[in-house]
Amino acid sequence: EVESNAIAFNALISACEKTSTWAKACQLSHQMLQKSLEISKITCSALISACEKSGEWEKALELFSAMVQSRVELDMISVSTAISACEHGGKWETALQLSSLMAEDQLELDAIALSAAISTCEKASQWEKALR
């Protein structure tokens, strides 16, 4: 029963991601904590994505940082989404750090993450940094 509740919450958070209702996604994650349900990498990725897609790039990066500090297993989706959030916020140094983190964790840097990292550097007139 507990597992199905976590799955249901993850599905609701994913729906919030698709409808750009990041605040509701955050409320749902707090409800999960109150019910002692596991916050998994799936939950975190959906939360980060909901914030990023809603233009709340600072909140997305804050959630990603909390994910790392809580030692939730990183995956390509969560890191790629955090890199996309960096693009929206012009955080080129953070985007490059996250790209390096993916390599360290042996996560494949997909085309979306790579494109976002390059675009972030380009927008900040740091295109030469993207060549590294």
C-alpha atoms as one frame of an Amber mdcrd trajectory, in Angstrom:
protein
   0.000   0.000   0.000   2.809   2.455   0.867   4.515   1.792  -2.475   1.316
   2.433  -4.404   0.852   5.724  -2.537   4.372   6.822  -3.499   3.649   5.841
  -7.094   0.391   7.817  -7.032   2.151  10.884  -5.622   4.883  10.591  -8.270
   2.203  10.445 -10.972   0.529  13.563  -9.557   3.855  15.421  -9.402   4.510
  14.412 -13.015   1.107  15.802 -13.971   2.081  19.078 -12.271   5.255  19.089
 -14.350   3.233  18.817 -17.551   0.834  21.582 -16.492   3.558  23.912 -15.127
   2.066  23.947 -11.637   5.331  23.815  -9.726   3.889  25.064  -6.414   1.373
  22.202  -6.348   4.200  19.744  -7.110   6.119  21.080  -4.103   3.010  20.776
  -1.912   2.640  17.159  -2.975   6.261  16.400  -2.085   5.700  17.891   1.388
   2.634  15.663   1.780   4.805  12.681   0.857   7.237  13.593   3.638   4.390
  14.000   6.117   3.163  10.508   5.188   6.736   9.136   5.501   6.783   8.144
   1.840  10.117   7.817   0.074  11.266  10.759  -2.023  12.968   8.926  -4.881
  14.991  10.063  -7.867  11.730   9.848  -9.841  10.060  12.260  -7.401  13.032
  14.627  -7.457  13.334  14.621 -11.237   9.634  15.425 -11.636   9.866  18.222
  -9.041  12.942  19.767 -10.648  11.328  19.537 -14.065   8.057  21.090 -12.841
   9.995  24.078 -11.532  12.229  24.380 -14.597   9.285  24.216 -17.012   7.450
  26.861 -14.978  10.388  29.254 -15.261  11.295  28.762 -11.605  14.930  27.976
 -12.376  16.190  29.068  -8.942  13.777  26.691  -7.215  14.778  23.912  -9.636
  18.455  24.373  -8.746  17.591  24.559  -5.045  15.738  21.240  -5.302  18.611
  19.674  -7.234  21.029  20.801  -4.527  18.765  19.287  -1.860  18.656  16.069
  -3.881  22.463  15.887  -3.891  22.715  16.739  -0.175  20.114  14.075   0.671
  22.153  11.558  -1.304  19.266  10.697  -3.592  20.708   8.793  -6.536  21.339
  11.115  -9.474  20.169  10.195 -12.935  20.494  11.684 -16.383  17.027  13.239
 -16.229  17.551  15.167 -12.988  20.993  16.473 -13.993  19.843  17.367 -17.531
  16.874  19.248 -16.134  19.113  21.125 -13.696  21.379  22.097 -16.613  18.317
  23.382 -18.492  17.403  25.434 -15.411  20.912  26.918 -15.527  20.267  27.976
 -19.106  17.146  29.900 -18.056  19.040  31.582 -15.236  22.229  32.301 -17.160
  24.248  30.182 -14.740  26.908  29.001 -17.190  29.452  28.032 -14.512  26.902
  25.847 -12.741  25.881  24.280 -16.063  29.498  23.308 -16.733  29.904  21.964
 -13.191  26.806  19.817 -13.647  28.130  18.561 -16.983  31.320  17.525 -15.207
  29.272  15.907 -12.442  27.503  13.779 -15.036  30.859  12.563 -16.353  32.122
  11.826 -12.823  28.991   9.820 -12.044  29.313   8.051 -15.402  25.990   9.429
 -16.584  25.626   9.911 -20.306  25.460  13.570 -21.295  22.481  13.515 -23.658
  21.907  15.916 -26.540  19.444  18.014 -24.527  21.849  18.521 -21.605  24.779
  19.186 -23.896  22.781  21.667 -25.952  21.561  23.459 -22.809  25.102  23.686
 -21.402  26.457  25.072 -24.682  23.551  27.507 -25.005  24.072  28.724 -21.436
  27.724  29.485 -22.186  26.861  31.144 -25.482  24.235  33.418 -23.900  26.792
  34.524 -21.302  29.409  35.225 -24.007  31.433  32.320 -22.641  31.287  30.220
 -25.812  34.955  29.230 -25.510  34.159  27.508 -22.180  31.679  25.272 -24.004
  34.493  23.896 -26.173  36.121  22.160 -23.203
